Amino acid sequence: MIERLCLIGVGLIGGSLARAIRRAGWCKHIVGVDADAAVLQRAQVLGVIDQGCTDVAEGARRADVVLIAVPVQAMEAVLSALKPVWNPQTVYTDVGSTKLSVVEAAQRVFGSVPGNFVPGHPIAGAELSGVDAAQPDLFRGKRVILTPLPETQPAALHLVAQLWQCAGAEVAEMEPARHDQVLAATSHLPHVTAFALVDCLGREDETEAIFRYAAGGFRDFTRIASSDPVMWRDICLANRGPILARIQSLRQELADLAALIEAGEGTALLQRFQRARQARQRFLAMFENNHNAQ
């Protein structure tokens, strides 16, 4: 248990973690930092935070743990604001969806990544954003990837792991570059694809009819296109190399399918679809086994 948590960025992720640890009794006092005073007021009304502050340095003073929950493009500015009040006794962590960019931002600000800073990323979210969407069970049964560096202090790593475990998450460790490659395939590419499909259909002349007759599969597939556009713009720019490689792979796959459809190659199409179905069934079985083991 800690005395004071500073939450920089009071939105879905930060707000959900605050709700979770408050329910678990893991923290006595939660300070929220946000540039928007209305967001802080709303967070206090909802009971997500105890105190609001629009100044990063002031909000982080006297905190035992500082959680940075801002878009990844804003990370360097936040770290720069924290630098004058950086406390070696405080543990700092983040929730950014890309990790190499966060590590590089810390290196630019501090010269090297401080040992009491633990980069992290919860693999959880929702299509809605903002503190009103925060929910205490968002991380229950979900994975959180921590990407410690050789200089990371073991005690800091342990405390951040405890924080997420308190919220019901399963904690894993991974190298920052490997994290970005994996997430480009499993999260970033699906979001880019959903945004692209909805944008494509949304610009067609018969959009109203298209959406009116869209079935549940379309709704399920495109659900993530309701995610925060600012956050996903930042993710694409921060992890552009791995994402571009995955887009190229998908482009080739679509070109191959288009060629099979054009040639009327029903047998080859069936084989592709069967292979994809089997791969998804393996994923579902793996997911179910992991869920039952928790």
Number of C-alpha atoms within 10 A of each C-alpha: 14 14 13 19 26 29 30 25 24 30 23 22 26 25 26 25 26 29 23 25 22 20 13 14 12 19 18 13 16 24 24 32 27 20 14 13 13 11 20 26 16 16 23 16 11 15 15 27 25 15 17 24 21 15 15 22 18 14 23 28 17 16 22 18 26 23 26 25 24 21 19 26 19 15 20 19 13 19 20 18 17 20 14 9 14 18 16 11 12 17 24 26 20 25 24 23 28 27 26 20 22 25 22 15 23 22 14 14 17 13 10 13 21 19 19 22 26 28 28 31 21 21 17 14 17 15 13 15 15 17 21 17 16 26 17 20 15 23 24 16 17 19 18 21 24 25 22 21 18 8 13 17 16 13 12 21 25 11 17 23 21 16 21 23 19 21 25 21 24 19 19 13 14 14 14 21 15 13 20 24 18 13 18 27 15 11 15 24 20 19 21 18 17 18 19 14 15 16 12 11 14 14 9 10 9 10 12 11 9 13 14 8 9 10 10 9 9 14 12 9 14 19 17 20 21 15 16 15 11 11 16 19 14 18 21 20 14 20 21 15 13 20 24 14 15 19 18 12 12 14 12 12 12 12 12 13 16 13 13 15 13 9 9 11 12 11 10 13 17 11 11 13 12 12 12 12 12 12 12 12 12 12 12 12 12 12 12 11 11 11 11 9 7 8
